[in-house]
Amino acid sequence: MSKAVIDGVRLMARYVDPRFPEQMRTLRHARGLSLKGLYRLAHVSVSALSEYETGRRRPSAEMARTLDLALDAGGQLAAMVVETPHATTAEEASEAADRVAHAMSAPRVIDARAVDALAAALAAHRRADDDADPVLLLPAVRAGQAQVQRLAAEARGPHARALRVVAAEWTQFTGWLHAQARQDAEAVRLLTESAIQAVQLSVPNLACQAWGFRGYLERQRGVPARITRAFQTAAEVPGASRLHRVDAMLNTIHGLGLMGEKRQALDLLGQANDMTTSAGADEVDPASYWLTPAWLRIPMGMAYLGLDRAGDAAQNLRAGLEALPAGWQGAEWATEYRDALVRAEAAA
């Protein structure tokens, strides 16, 4: 299998918004340009322009910028294509691509470096989630998830389990993107599947996080009982780290508060506070890299918001959001926390 067809696990991930062809065509028509007219401005062949508009060809980030300038789109087209490198050097990229291609053609002889390459590809997708629209990421991530799951099903030997863990993480992340995009049914299916796989593979943090993402989805749906149930399930996963359990407990408190179960919520808040003081940075799981002691200020703020303690909620949400890396603060997934801070400040 050639490197070019491994769409979801390329060493340079390219994310193209599925709305790109229609937007490009709309902008061209708005300027009164034919394809030949656009060719004169962009110096891109008419056949290539036609393929971009029909979706038969995926533009690179550089090509999107070229077309954006030619159509005077003000960044609209450029923002619809994002590329994220999976490797730091051309040599590393070439070696990793060779290993992934070999793994796809001979899955029963998977080796450790191929597993590492696939894990690096997933890590790059995750990094892109902090900057890009989840709808833009989904086609590439879905393709990678299907390929890695198929590879994991066929793999044998000493590295098969490690590959299956990566596959479960990939399934969870795909479910998370569907949850952000409010494609609820597919999100539930994938998050449930990843939780089951995590339990079977004895990876408790992964199972806990899958249920946490399910709780996030239920929060977008606005169903307090389901929010509470999902996060309670996450908190009760045997063997999960304190950071994972505290995060789940704080989100459970938010759900209980919304349900009017204030006494139960306050009892749980006391337990969560005790555990928070003992949770250290050394517990951070690479697969849940955002989940740090500083991060816990955000779910703590949500917990206080559910308890109608607006001042405490605002203080914690503000501190948690300010502690996020600069590139994360404007991420799509952070919107609900920014909105929660606004509500808390208004009520304080």
C-alpha positions in Angstrom: 0.0 0.0 0.0 1.4 3.4 -0.9 1.9 6.2 1.6 -0.5 8.4 -0.3 -3.6 6.3 0.4 -3.1 6.2 4.2 -5.3 9.2 4.6 -6.0 9.1 8.3 -2.5 8.3 9.4 -0.4 10.5 7.2 2.7 11.9 8.7 1.5 15.4 7.6 -2.2 15.5 8.5 -4.3 17.6 6.2 -7.8 18.7 7.3 -10.1 20.1 4.7 -13.5 21.4 5.7 -16.1 19.4 3.6 -17.7 22.8 2.8 -14.6 24.0 1.0 -15.8 23.1 -2.6 -19.1 24.9 -2.2 -17.5 27.9 -0.5 -14.9 28.2 -3.3 -17.6 28.0 -6.0 -19.8 30.6 -4.2 -16.9 33.0 -3.9 -15.9 32.6 -7.5 -19.5 33.2 -8.7 -19.8 36.3 -6.4 -16.8 37.8 -8.2 -18.3 37.0 -11.6 -15.4 34.8 -12.5 -15.3 31.7 -14.7 -12.8 29.0 -14.0 -10.6 30.5 -16.8 -10.9 33.9 -15.1 -9.8 32.4 -11.8 -6.9 30.7 -13.6 -5.6 34.1 -14.7 -5.6 35.3 -11.1 -4.4 32.3 -9.3 -2.2 30.7 -11.9 -3.7 27.3 -11.1 -4.8 25.1 -14.0 -8.5 25.0 -14.9 -8.7 21.3 -14.5 -7.2 21.5 -10.9 -9.7 24.4 -10.1 -12.6 22.2 -11.3 -11.4 19.3 -9.1 -11.2 21.6 -6.0 -14.7 22.8 -6.6 -16.2 19.3 -7.1 -14.3 17.9 -4.2 -12.3 15.4 -6.3 -9.1 16.9 -5.1 -8.2 18.1 -1.6 -6.3 21.4 -1.5 -3.1 21.9 0.5 -3.0 24.7 3.0 -0.7 26.6 0.6 -3.2 26.1 -2.3 -6.1 27.3 0.0 -4.1 30.5 0.7 -3.5 31.0 -3.0 -7.1 30.7 -3.9 -8.1 32.8 -0.9 -6.0 35.7 -2.2 -7.1 35.3 -5.8 -10.8 35.4 -4.7 -10.2 38.2 -2.1 -11.9 35.9 0.4 -10.4 37.6 3.5 -9.1 34.3 5.0 -12.3 32.3 4.6 -10.8 29.6 2.3 -7.5 29.6 4.1 -9.1 28.8 7.4 -10.8 25.8 5.9 -7.6 23.8 5.4 -5.2 23.0 8.3 -2.0 20.9 8.1 -0.3 19.5 11.2 3.1 17.7 11.1 3.2 14.3 12.8 7.0 14.2 12.8 9.7 16.8 13.5 12.1 16.0 10.6 11.7 14.8 7.0 13.8 11.8 7.9 11.6 10.9 10.8 8.5 11.4 8.6 9.8 9.2 5.9 10.8 6.4 8.3 7.4 6.5 10.1 5.5 6.6 6.8 7.4 3.5 5.7 6.6 1.7 8.9 2.9 2.6 8.7 2.7 1.6 5.1 4.3 -1.8 5.9 2.0 -2.3 8.8 -1.0 -1.8 6.6 0.2 -4.3 4.1 1.4 -6.9 6.7 -0.6 -6.3 9.9 0.3 -9.6 11.5 3.9 -8.5 11.8 3.3 -5.1 13.5 6.4 -3.8 15.3 6.9 -1.3 18.1 8.0 1.5 15.8 4.9 1.2 13.7 2.7 1.4 16.8 4.7 4.5 17.9 4.1 6.1 14.4 0.4 5.5 14.7 0.3 6.9 18.2 2.2 10.0 16.9 -0.4 10.4 14.2 -3.2 10.4 16.7 -1.3 12.9 18.9 -1.1 15.3 16.0 -4.9 15.0 15.4 -5.4 15.8 19.1 -3.2 18.9 18.9 -5.1 20.1 15.9 -8.4 19.8 17.9 -7.1 22.7 20.1 -7.0 25.0 17.0 -9.4 23.8 14.4 -13.1 23.3 13.9 -14.0 19.6 14.8 -16.0 19.3 11.6 -12.9 20.1 9.7 -10.9 17.3 11.5 -13.5 14.6 11.3 -13.0 13.2 7.7 -9.2 12.5 8.3 -9.7 11.3 11.9 -12.6 9.0 10.9 -10.5 7.5 8.1 -7.6 6.9 10.5 -9.8 5.3 13.1 -11.3 2.8 10.6 -7.8 1.9 9.3 -6.2 1.5 12.8 -9.2 -0.5 14.1 -8.9 -2.8 11.1 -5.2 -3.1 11.6 -5.7 -3.8 15.4 -8.2 -6.6 14.6 -5.7 -8.4 12.4 -2.5 -7.8 14.4 -0.7 -10.6 16.3 2.4 -10.9 18.3 4.0 -9.0 21.2 2.9 -5.5 20.0 -0.7 -6.3 19.3 -2.0 -5.2 22.6 -0.2 -1.8 22.4 -1.7 -1.3 19.0 -5.2 -2.1 20.3 -4.7 0.5 23.0 -3.9 3.1 20.3 -7.0 1.9 18.4 -9.2 2.4 21.5 -7.7 5.9 22.0 -8.4 6.7 18.4 -12.0 5.5 18.7 -12.5 7.6 21.8 -11.1 10.7 20.1 -13.3 10.2 17.0 -16.3 10.0 19.4 -15.1 13.2 21.1 -15.0 15.0 17.8 -18.5 13.8 16.9 -19.7 15.0 20.3 -18.3 18.5 19.7 -19.9 18.5 16.2 -23.2 17.4 17.9 -23.5 14.3 15.8 -24.9 12.7 18.9 -25.8 9.1 17.8 -22.3 8.5 16.4 -20.6 10.1 19.4 -22.5 7.8 21.8 -21.7 4.7 19.7 -18.0 5.4 19.5 -17.5 6.5 23.1 -19.4 3.4 24.3 -17.2 1.3 22.0 -14.0 2.9 23.3 -15.1 2.5 27.0 -15.7 -1.2 26.4 -12.4 -1.7 24.6 -10.6 0.2 27.4 -12.1 -2.1 30.1 -11.1 -5.2 28.0 -7.6 -3.9 27.7 -7.4 -2.9 31.4 -6.7 0.8 30.7 -8.9 2.5 33.4 -8.0 6.1 32.6 -9.2 5.6 29.0 -12.5 4.1 30.2 -12.9 6.9 32.7 -12.3 9.6 30.0 -14.7 7.9 27.5 -17.5 8.2 30.1 -16.3 11.8 30.8 -16.7 12.7 27.1 -20.1 11.1 27.2 -20.9 13.4 30.1 -19.8 16.4 28.1 -22.2 15.4 25.3 -25.1 15.0 27.8 -24.2 18.5 29.1 -24.6 19.9 25.5 -28.0 18.1 25.4 -29.0 19.7 28.7 -30.1 16.6 30.5 -29.0 16.8 34.2 -29.8 13.2 35.1 -27.7 11.9 32.2 -24.9 14.3 32.9 -24.8 13.0 36.5 -25.0 9.3 35.5 -22.2 9.6 32.9 -19.8 11.3 35.2 -20.7 9.1 38.1 -19.8 6.1 35.9 -16.5 7.8 35.1 -15.7 8.5 38.7 -16.3 4.9 39.7 -14.0 3.2 37.1 -11.7 1.0 39.2 -8.1 1.9 38.9 -8.5 5.4 37.4 -6.0 8.0 38.5 -7.0 10.6 41.1 -6.9 13.4 38.5 -9.4 11.5 36.4 -11.6 10.6 39.3 -11.6 14.2 40.7 -12.4 15.6 37.3 -15.4 13.2 37.0 -16.5 13.9 40.6 -16.5 17.7 40.1 -18.6 17.3 36.9 -20.9 14.9 38.8 -21.4 17.7 41.4 -22.4 20.1 38.6 -25.0 17.6 37.4 -26.4 17.0 40.9 -26.7 20.7 41.4 -28.7 21.1 38.2 -30.9 18.3 39.5 -31.5 20.1 42.8 -29.6 17.4 44.8 -27.6 20.0 46.7 -27.0 18.0 49.8 -25.5 15.0 47.9 -23.5 17.5 45.8 -22.0 19.2 48.8 -21.0 15.8 50.4 -19.3 14.9 47.1 -17.6 18.3 46.9 -15.9 17.6 50.3 -14.5 14.3 49.0 -13.4 15.9 45.8 -11.6 18.7 47.6 -9.8 16.2 49.8 -8.6 14.3 46.7 -7.7 17.4 44.8 -5.1 18.3 47.4 -3.4 15.0 47.0 -3.5 14.8 43.2 -0.1 15.7 41.7 1.3 16.6 38.3 3.1 13.2 38.2 -0.3 11.6 37.6 -0.8 13.3 34.2 -1.7 10.7 31.6 -0.1 11.3 28.1 -3.4 10.2 26.6 -5.2 12.9 28.7 -2.5 15.5 28.5 -4.8 18.4 29.3 -5.9 16.8 32.6 -3.6 18.5 35.1 -4.0 19.9 38.7 -4.4 23.4 37.1 -7.1 22.1 34.8 -9.2 21.0 37.8 -10.1 24.7 38.4 -12.4 24.5 35.4 -14.6 21.6 36.5 -14.4 23.0 40.1 -15.9 26.2 38.7 -18.6 24.2 36.9 -19.4 22.4 40.2 -19.8 25.7 42.0 -22.0 26.9 39.2 -24.3 23.9 39.7 -24.5 24.8 43.4 -25.5 28.4 42.6 -22.3 29.7 44.2 -21.6 32.2 41.4 -18.6 34.0 43.0 -16.7 30.8 43.6 -17.6 29.5 40.2 -16.3 32.7 38.5 -13.1 32.6 40.5 -12.3 29.0 39.6 -13.4 29.2 35.9 -11.4 32.4 35.4 -8.2 30.8 37.0 -8.7 27.6 35.0 -9.2 29.3 31.7 -6.2 31.7 32.3 -4.0 28.6 33.0 -4.8 27.1 29.7 -2.1 27.4 27.0 -2.8 30.4 24.8 -3.6 28.3 21.8 -6.3 26.4 23.8 -8.2 29.4 25.1 -10.1 30.0 21.9 -10.7 26.3 21.1 -14.2 25.2 20.2 -14.3 22.8 23.2 -13.5 25.7 25.5 -16.6 27.7 24.4 -18.9 26.2 27.1 -16.4 27.2 29.8 -16.1 30.8 28.5 -19.9 31.0 28.4 -20.1 29.6 31.9 -17.7 32.2 33.2 -19.8 35.0 31.7 -22.9 33.6 33.4 -21.1 33.2 36.7 -19.7 36.8 36.6 -23.1 38.2 35.8 -24.7 36.3 38.7 -21.9 37.1 41.2 
